[in-house]
């Protein structure tokens, strides 16, 4: 009997979740960011919704230019989700998924630190150079 792998079963739902959120982005009316309305300040996620749309329309250069953080996160989530889904059926995909998952788990704090550094650089560049 095959053992239930918690991380693979739940991560294999990532592609479905991303497609559902894409549907929500297209159904909801567009609005302006709250931080721009109240504080006249663009946060680190400004352009994130448009980047999300462009990523799924395969306009990756535009998506990266709008918000590199959202682009790289989407690329990561799609790759880990697809490999988790494919690892059920292919031994090679299972090996790739295990390596990718172990790499992410071991380097989680490095990714978190990079995210914080990116946020600080982007925030200060928008404050001082706009």
C-alpha positions as CSV (number, residue, x, y, z in Angstrom):
1,X,0.0,0.0,0.0
2,X,1.3,3.4,-1.0
3,X,2.0,5.7,1.9
4,X,0.2,9.1,2.0
5,X,2.7,11.9,1.3
6,X,1.3,15.0,2.9
7,X,3.6,17.5,1.1
8,X,2.9,16.1,-2.4
9,X,-0.8,15.7,-2.0
10,X,-1.4,19.3,-1.0
11,X,1.2,20.9,-3.3
12,X,-0.3,19.1,-6.2
13,X,-3.3,21.4,-5.8
14,X,-1.2,24.5,-6.5
15,X,-2.0,24.7,-10.2
16,X,-5.7,24.4,-9.6
17,X,-5.5,27.1,-6.9
18,X,-3.5,29.4,-9.3
19,X,-6.0,28.9,-12.1
20,X,-8.9,29.7,-9.7
21,X,-7.2,32.9,-8.5
22,X,-6.6,33.9,-12.1
23,X,-10.3,33.5,-12.7
24,X,-11.0,35.7,-9.7
25,X,-8.6,38.4,-11.0
26,X,-10.5,38.5,-14.3
27,X,-13.9,38.5,-12.6
28,X,-13.3,41.2,-10.0
29,X,-13.4,44.8,-11.2
30,X,-10.1,46.6,-11.3
31,X,-9.3,49.1,-8.6
32,X,-6.5,51.2,-7.4
33,X,-4.2,50.2,-4.6
34,X,-5.2,51.5,-1.2
35,X,-1.6,52.6,-0.4
36,X,-1.6,54.8,-3.5
37,X,-5.1,56.3,-2.7
38,X,-4.4,57.1,1.0
39,X,-0.6,57.6,1.2
40,X,0.4,58.4,-2.4
41,X,2.9,55.6,-2.0
42,X,3.4,52.5,-4.1
43,X,4.0,49.4,-2.0
44,X,6.2,46.4,-3.0
45,X,3.1,44.6,-4.6
46,X,2.1,47.5,-6.8
47,X,1.7,46.1,-10.3
48,X,1.2,42.6,-8.8
49,X,-2.2,42.0,-10.3
50,X,-1.2,43.1,-13.7
51,X,2.0,41.0,-13.4
52,X,-0.2,38.0,-12.4
53,X,-2.4,38.5,-15.5
54,X,0.6,39.0,-17.9
55,X,2.3,35.9,-16.5
56,X,-0.7,33.8,-17.3
57,X,-1.0,35.3,-20.8
58,X,2.7,34.3,-21.3
59,X,3.8,37.9,-21.6
60,X,6.7,37.2,-19.2
61,X,8.8,40.2,-20.0
62,X,6.0,42.6,-19.2
63,X,5.1,40.6,-16.0
64,X,8.7,40.7,-14.8
65,X,9.0,44.5,-15.5
66,X,5.8,45.2,-13.6
67,X,6.7,43.2,-10.5
68,X,9.7,40.9,-10.4
69,X,8.7,39.5,-7.0
70,X,5.3,38.3,-8.2
71,X,6.8,36.9,-11.4
72,X,9.4,34.8,-9.6
73,X,6.9,33.6,-7.0
74,X,4.5,32.5,-9.7
75,X,7.3,30.7,-11.6
76,X,8.2,28.9,-8.4
77,X,4.7,28.0,-7.4
78,X,3.8,26.7,-10.9
79,X,7.0,24.6,-11.2
80,X,6.6,23.1,-7.7
81,X,2.9,22.4,-8.3
82,X,3.4,20.8,-11.7
83,X,6.2,18.6,-10.5
84,X,4.2,17.6,-7.4
85,X,1.3,16.7,-9.7
86,X,3.5,14.8,-12.2
87,X,5.5,13.0,-9.4
88,X,2.4,10.8,-8.9
89,X,2.9,9.3,-12.3
90,X,6.6,9.6,-13.2
91,X,9.6,8.4,-11.3
92,X,11.9,11.1,-12.9
93,X,9.4,13.9,-12.0
94,X,9.4,12.5,-8.5
95,X,13.1,12.8,-8.3
96,X,13.1,16.3,-9.6
97,X,10.3,17.3,-7.2
98,X,12.1,15.8,-4.2
99,X,15.3,17.7,-5.1
100,X,13.4,21.0,-5.6
101,X,11.4,20.6,-2.4
102,X,14.4,19.8,-0.3
103,X,16.3,22.8,-1.8
104,X,13.4,25.1,-0.9
105,X,13.1,23.8,2.6
106,X,16.8,24.0,3.3
107,X,17.1,27.5,1.9
108,X,13.8,29.0,3.2
109,X,15.4,31.6,5.4
110,X,17.7,32.7,2.5
111,X,14.6,33.3,0.3
112,X,12.9,35.1,3.2
113,X,15.9,37.4,3.6
114,X,16.0,38.1,-0.1
115,X,12.4,39.0,0.0
116,X,12.9,41.4,2.8
117,X,16.0,43.0,1.1
118,X,14.0,43.3,-2.2
119,X,11.2,45.0,-0.3
120,X,13.5,47.5,1.4
121,X,15.4,48.4,-1.8
122,X,12.2,48.8,-3.7
123,X,10.5,50.9,-1.0
124,X,13.4,53.2,-0.5
125,X,14.0,53.6,-4.2
126,X,10.3,54.7,-4.6
127,X,10.5,57.1,-1.7
128,X,13.8,58.8,-2.7
129,X,13.9,58.6,-6.4
130,X,10.2,59.5,-7.4
